[in-house]
Amino acid sequence: MHFIVIDLEATVKRNRDEPVYLTEIGAIKINSSGNLVSKFHSYIKPTNKRYIKDVKIDNKITTRKADLKNAQEVKIVMGKFQKWISKGDYVLVFWSYSDLYLLMNQFLNRQFDLSWLKNYCDLQENFTVFINERNPISLKRAIDYVDLGFVGEQHNALNDAYNTARILNFLFNKSAHIKFDQNPFDKLICHLYKICKKCNDTKYYLKFSKNNNNQYKNICLDCASEKNKLKNERRALRRIESVNLSE
């Protein structure tokens, strides 16, 4: 059994209409004893050249333009990552659900193979329960909490994956109860489906139209079509009434 500890980095969304692109993936593979087996790291080139620029978080450059320019696109990188995972039993470990959601967003746009996405573990959730905290905490705060000292720069995918693996080993050493068999799609389902405010039916998100800000509306396409039909009928009636009145 291997544990694949994954971290993803992406462009920072500055406004509502701006898309988000994966820029980096880092992963640490450890065995059931907590020993390092191998590492995976790759930058990812955004499909839109406009977003090949320095990525800044808190005014600090975390990914450089040159790294993105020389990188491969997400489909190729994810194919290499899947081969690196290799066949056999494994658990995928993320620090928080946000990276899982980010991965699914990229999948919806680029349609790479996600058959490897299974046996999910949200280590942030497990660690938060272990220390009896009510709210989720950041990876840096978790490292500080257990007094390990953060290794490397934050928001580097490989460094973050490595530090997450250290938290996993800490929980192993404490014999903590960790949920390793979660279905990742149970976490994602609420974002892929929406409830129509008009008919109250739960439908796939693509069954909803978008507004001028490229955000999905809360009324499904069927209800929106019916609503527009009624509007057109009312307009037609008003025209007929206005013609009759003028006569």
Secondary structure, 3 states (H helix, E strand, C coil): CEEEEEEEEECCCCCCCCCCCEEEEEEEEEECCCCEEEEEEEEEECCCHHHCCCEEECCEEEECHHHHHCCEEHHHHHHHHHHHHCCCCEEEEECCCHHHHHHHHHHHHHCCCCCCCCCEEEHHHHHHHHCCCCCCCCHHHHHHHCCCCCCCCCCCHHHHHHHHHHHHHHHHHCCCCCCCCECHHHHHHHHHEEECCCCCCEEEHHHEEECCCCCEEEEEHHHHHHHHHHHHHHHHHHHHHHHHHHC
